């Protein structure tokens, strides 16, 4: 499912992603594993959230606070964590924290230039039943993108 951004939406994503990064640097220890620029990563993350909010016709969360909150959106009473990547083959990765405090749904977004592709979703029960635990300095669960449910099936 393709979501296109207009220039105004791109500006909003750039602003809020940058503000979130600046705020996070003041209050949190950065545990970034990716080699991507931290600002670009937060801008991309907000773009993913914006795309899902646009698709589900809900308001994107523009709050800025010092606590890291895994919930990005609420839709029909369900909490959603949006996972965004620029890698078209990316799998969903969630930290161990999500096992203790899971969201109801996880939605994957792949960004290509100024477009977002909603590649699929998974509920928390299915995620932790199917995902592989990856041990290391930052243990996480990985679910193959092919195991995601189609966006059309999200009702």
C-alpha positions as CSV (number, residue, x, y, z in Angstrom):
1,X,0.0,0.0,0.0
2,X,1.6,3.2,-1.2
3,X,1.3,6.5,0.7
4,X,2.6,9.7,-1.0
5,X,3.7,12.8,0.9
6,X,3.2,16.3,-0.3
7,X,5.9,18.9,0.4
8,X,4.0,20.3,3.4
9,X,3.8,16.8,5.0
10,X,7.5,16.2,4.3
11,X,8.3,19.5,6.1
12,X,6.2,18.5,9.1
13,X,8.0,15.1,9.2
14,X,11.4,16.8,9.0
15,X,10.5,19.3,11.8
16,X,9.0,16.8,14.3
17,X,11.7,14.1,13.6
18,X,14.4,16.6,14.2
19,X,12.7,18.0,17.4
20,X,12.3,14.4,18.7
21,X,16.0,13.6,18.1
22,X,17.1,16.8,19.8
23,X,14.8,16.1,22.8
24,X,15.9,12.5,23.1
25,X,19.6,13.4,23.2
26,X,18.9,15.4,26.4
27,X,17.0,12.7,28.3
28,X,17.9,9.3,27.0
29,X,21.0,7.2,26.4
30,X,21.3,6.5,22.7
31,X,21.4,2.8,22.0
32,X,21.2,3.1,18.2
33,X,22.5,0.0,16.4
34,X,22.1,1.3,12.8
35,X,24.8,3.3,11.0
36,X,22.2,5.7,9.7
37,X,22.4,9.4,10.8
38,X,20.4,9.7,14.0
39,X,18.5,12.7,12.8
40,X,17.6,11.0,9.5
41,X,16.5,7.9,11.5
42,X,14.1,9.9,13.7
43,X,12.8,11.8,10.7
44,X,12.2,8.5,8.9
45,X,10.5,7.2,12.0
46,X,8.1,10.1,12.1
47,X,7.5,9.7,8.3
48,X,6.4,6.1,9.0
49,X,4.1,7.2,11.8
50,X,2.7,9.9,9.6
51,X,2.0,7.5,6.7
52,X,0.2,5.0,9.0
53,X,-1.8,7.7,10.6
54,X,-2.8,9.1,7.2
55,X,-3.8,5.6,6.0
56,X,-5.8,4.8,9.2
57,X,-7.3,8.4,9.2
58,X,-6.1,9.1,12.8
59,X,-4.1,12.0,14.1
60,X,-0.3,11.5,14.3
61,X,1.2,12.0,17.7
62,X,3.2,15.2,17.8
63,X,3.9,15.1,21.5
64,X,7.5,15.8,22.6
65,X,8.5,14.3,26.0
66,X,11.5,12.8,27.7
67,X,10.3,9.3,28.1
68,X,10.7,6.8,25.3
69,X,7.2,5.5,24.6
70,X,6.8,2.5,22.3
71,X,3.2,3.5,21.4
72,X,3.2,5.6,18.2
73,X,-0.5,5.7,17.5
74,X,-3.9,4.5,18.7
75,X,-6.5,3.2,16.3
76,X,-9.9,1.7,17.2
77,X,-8.7,1.2,20.8
78,X,-5.5,-0.5,19.8
79,X,-2.0,0.7,20.5
80,X,0.4,0.7,17.5
81,X,4.1,0.7,17.2
82,X,5.3,1.7,13.7
83,X,8.6,0.2,12.5
84,X,10.1,2.2,9.6
85,X,13.1,1.3,7.4
86,X,14.6,2.4,4.0
87,X,15.7,-1.2,3.4
88,X,13.0,-2.9,1.2
89,X,14.0,-6.3,2.6
90,X,13.9,-5.2,6.3
91,X,12.4,-7.4,8.9
92,X,10.5,-6.2,12.0
93,X,12.8,-5.9,15.0
94,X,11.5,-5.2,18.5
95,X,13.5,-4.9,21.7
96,X,12.9,-7.1,24.8
97,X,11.1,-4.2,26.4
98,X,8.2,-4.9,24.0
99,X,7.8,-8.4,25.4
100,X,7.2,-6.9,28.8
101,X,5.0,-4.0,27.5
102,X,3.8,-5.0,24.1
103,X,1.7,-2.8,21.7
104,X,-1.4,-4.4,20.3
105,X,-0.1,-4.0,16.7
106,X,3.2,-3.5,14.9
107,X,3.1,-2.0,11.4
108,X,6.0,-2.0,9.1
109,X,6.7,0.9,6.7
110,X,9.3,1.0,4.0
111,X,10.4,4.4,2.8
112,X,11.4,5.0,-0.8
113,X,12.3,8.6,-1.6
114,X,9.1,10.7,-0.7
115,X,6.8,7.7,-0.5
116,X,5.9,5.2,2.2
117,X,4.9,1.6,1.5
118,X,2.9,-0.1,4.3
119,X,4.3,-3.6,3.9
120,X,2.2,-5.3,6.6
121,X,1.3,-5.7,10.2
122,X,1.4,-8.2,13.0
123,X,-0.4,-8.5,16.4
124,X,1.8,-8.9,19.5
125,X,0.7,-12.5,20.2
126,X,1.7,-13.6,16.7
127,X,4.9,-11.6,16.7
128,X,6.3,-13.2,19.9
129,X,5.1,-16.7,18.8
130,X,6.9,-16.4,15.4
131,X,9.8,-14.1,16.0
132,X,13.3,-15.2,16.6
133,X,15.2,-14.0,19.7
134,X,18.5,-12.4,18.7
135,X,20.9,-12.4,21.6
136,X,23.6,-9.7,21.9
137,X,24.4,-6.4,23.6
138,X,20.8,-5.3,22.7
139,X,18.6,-8.5,22.6
140,X,15.7,-8.2,20.2
141,X,13.1,-10.2,18.4
142,X,13.1,-10.4,14.6
143,X,10.1,-11.3,12.5
144,X,10.6,-11.9,8.8
145,X,8.8,-9.4,6.6
146,X,7.2,-12.3,4.7
147,X,5.3,-13.3,8.0
148,X,3.4,-10.1,8.2
149,X,-0.3,-9.9,7.5
150,X,-1.4,-7.8,4.5
151,X,-2.6,-4.2,5.3
152,X,-5.9,-5.0,3.5
153,X,-6.6,-7.6,6.3
154,X,-6.3,-5.0,9.1
155,X,-9.9,-4.4,10.1
